[in-house]
């Protein structure tokens, strides 16, 4: 897609096709994401009323698809349970899970790193954080795959129903014996005497599965592919582990796991010279903004120790990714453990068929690597 983004940035940076407006420049992308009054995230408003009613009964709309003031209130509440400090405390557990996964392929010179590491790691971590018993893990993986499959197109009602029932049961269990897992923290969370409702806790739990798993899998896979394309990267990180966080930021910019997001226009406004009006859809190309030559010198180049890197791979403004500290932590720990175990890891035969088949996500379904 990168070539297309580059062409659009230079020829059609704000491009309209009927009610759809596509934007490609960093300046416009950040302006739209910063102006939630004009550019709404409330996609459930578009649903047929009967469908909407059914869905609202199962789970409240998550913060991802709410505008202020509801967004502000809910985000404040869930942030209480999802603080950067809390997330940092999961590091030992993440390292343990990473090593257990890598032990399985220990001694093998080739394996599929998606299957071995990048796919299971985020699911196992989020399950641990939510306090889900190991025996339910398979179900979890299946649900999160189902959610991602329909992402951007609609709703998988059966999955939503099963998940709502499951989390509802978990909430009942935890109410009897609160501990320090995320569900318990969400039950306890309080701002100005307000608590989360059952539907809100369910909505947020579902969002964590949908927003956190495939994205982090893709970040890790994209890192392996990008380092492989730039020989010497892996060795350099092995010798200089303190560079890993910087390198991960550059992967996020260069190969963004979430390529685009959307907004719904709810009042008249402008993007550059283009007038927009209620009913217009905005396709916000984060990946294109991340390669904007007006913002990033040598923007189409991967520079492992890039200094200034204000990429928008985690979004921008009030919806900035709540899970960014967790994704960064998982990626850092995974790269640290890989560079401790191996002299080099190289992706072999990366083929377009192995790419995730989606215009929203960028990643790999399988990735054969050679490890030495
Ligand atoms: C929001 C990307 C990992 C939870 C977002 C948004 C982006 C994003 C672009 C904003 C979407 C928009 O404004 O329309 C990513 C990427 C990830 C990642 C690239 C991995 C590399 C995670 C993880 C979690 C998570 C691990 C949690 C476990 C969330 C939540 C929101 C969000 C809750 C909604 C925030 C809000 O609406 O206020 N993410 N994400 N994400 N992300 Fe992530």
Boltz pocket constraint, residues with backbone or C-beta under 6 A from the ligand:
constraints:
  - pocket:
      binder: B
      contacts: [[A, 63], [A, 64], [A, 65], [A, 75], [A, 126], [A, 207], [A, 208], [A, 211], [A, 212], [A, 213], [A, 215], [A, 216], [A, 219], [A, 256], [A, 257], [A, 258], [A, 261], [A, 262], [A, 312], [A, 313], [A, 314], [A, 315], [A, 316], [A, 318], [A, 319], [A, 320], [A, 321], [A, 322], [A, 323], [A, 324], [A, 326], [A, 327]]
      max_distance: 6.0
